[in-house]
Structure formats: structure tokens, C-alpha cells
């Protein structure tokens, strides 16, 4: 059984989370500059079996698509051309950044550490993945 990889896509940075091989536990993997995302995934997927990619679907409070959606669709097209056999699912990611920030507070991180936007992105990807596993 391969892993499930979750992506919290951003125009500057992208948070990535991954499951264990049994697809039971979600863990933050890293945050990469978005322009390097596809290259990072090529290297990662070469060394690990990935069965499914979850990509956050950002929406506004009124339910309309976020402005980053255009970029996400471009990425999905490139990813699908590169890895046609790996399934992609979209997952609602509303409020994951707020939840990630609250998680940082609850875990006792200092104010300076909570300003680390890369860590927020990675935690957001982990939340997306945990929600998927919980509702699977």
C-alpha cells in the first residue's frame, strides 16, 4: 500500500504532509517554494510509493473559488501529465490556516516561532490529510 500525500498549495510556498505506508497516521513532511513543487514531488515519488494526492480546495466565505484556484488547476494539469497513474482528489481546506495557527499556540510555540509561515503551511497540509483520513 502506498502513501497518501496532501498539498496545501500557495502561490509562494506549498505545505506537504504524508501518511505512513498503512495510511493511518498523517505527518507534516515539509514546505517547499511553489516554483520547486513539481521537481520536489518527482524526487519524492521516485523514492516512495504514493497512491493518492490530496490538494486543498480554497474557497471564500461565500463559497466561491479563491484567486489561487487558477494556479492550482495549472499545477494539477502539470502533475497529471507527469504522473498520469496517481489519483488526485480535492479537499475543502477552509479554515485550515487558522486551525494550524491555533495548533501552534496550543502546542506552546513561542510568538516568534508562530510567525513561521512555512510551518503554518505544513501544519495546514497535515490538517487537510488528517480530515481526509478521519472521514475516509
N, C-alpha and C positions, 0 to 999 in steps of 0.2 A: 504494500500500500504506500502510495506517495504522500507527500505533504500537501497542505493547503497553504497558500501564500496570500496574504492580504496587503492591499496597497491603499494608503491614504495619499492620493495624488494632489500635489500642489504645483503651482507654476514655478516656484523656486526650488522647493525641497519636496521629497516624497518619503513618507514613513512606510516601513515594511515590517510585517510581522509574519511569523511562520508557525505551523503546528509541528508536533513531533510526528514520527512516522505512523503512529497509530491514530493520528488526527484527534487526539484527546486534549492536548494542552497547547494553548496559544502563548507565544513568547515574542517579545519585540526582537527584531533582528538588527535593524539599522535604519538610518536615514541617509538618503543619497541625494545629491543635486539632481533635479529632474532631468536635466540635459544628459546625464550619465545613466539614467534609469534602465534603458533597454540594454546597454552594454553590461551593467551590473547583473541584470536578470539572465543574460546569455551565459555569463560565467557561473552564476549560481545554479541554474538549471542544468548546466553541463556536469556539475558535481553532485547534485541532489535530484531525486525524482519528485516532480511537482505534478499533482493530479488536477489541481484546480487553482485558479487565480480569482480572488475576490477584489473588486475595485469599488471603492466608496463612490456613492452617487450623491453629490452635494446638491441640496435644494434650498431655496429661500424659504422663509417662514410661510409664505403664501403657497408653497408647493411648486413654484416654477423652478426651472433649472438654473443653477448658479452659472456665473460667467466662465468658470473654469471648465465647464462641461464640454465646450468646443475642443479644448486641448486634450481632455480625457478621451474623447472619441477618436482623435487623431492617434493618440497613443495606442488605444485598443486596436485600431486598424493595423498599425505597425507591428504590434505584438502578435496579432492573429496571423499576419503574413509570415512572421519569423517562427512562430510555434503553432501551426495550424491544429495540432492534436491536443493542445491544452485548453480545457474548457474555461470560459470566463463567465463569472456571474457578477452582477451589480448588486450592491448592498447599500441600503439607506445609511447615510453617515451623519444625519442631522445631530447636532449637539455633541459629537464625539470630541471635538477640541475642548469644549467646556468640561466635559467629563474627564478628559485627560488632565486638564489643569487642576481640577478638584482632586484627582487621584494623586497628583504631585503634592498638593497641600496635605492630604490625608496621610501620605507616607512620610511626612516630616521633612521634605526637601526645603532647604533654605530659599529665601526670596531670590537670591542671585541664580540659584540652580533652576528655579521655576521660569526664568527668562529664556531658558534654552529652548528655542522654537523647534529645533531638530528633535529634542526629546519629546516634546508635545506631539509632533507628527508620528513618531514611533509608537508612543502610547496610544494615539488615536487609531493607528493601524491595528494594534493589539485589541483594542475595544471592538473594532469592526469584526475582527476574527472571532473574539470571544462570543459576541452576539450571534454570529452565524453558527458557531458550534452549539451554543445553547438552544437555538431554535431549529437545529437540523433534525 
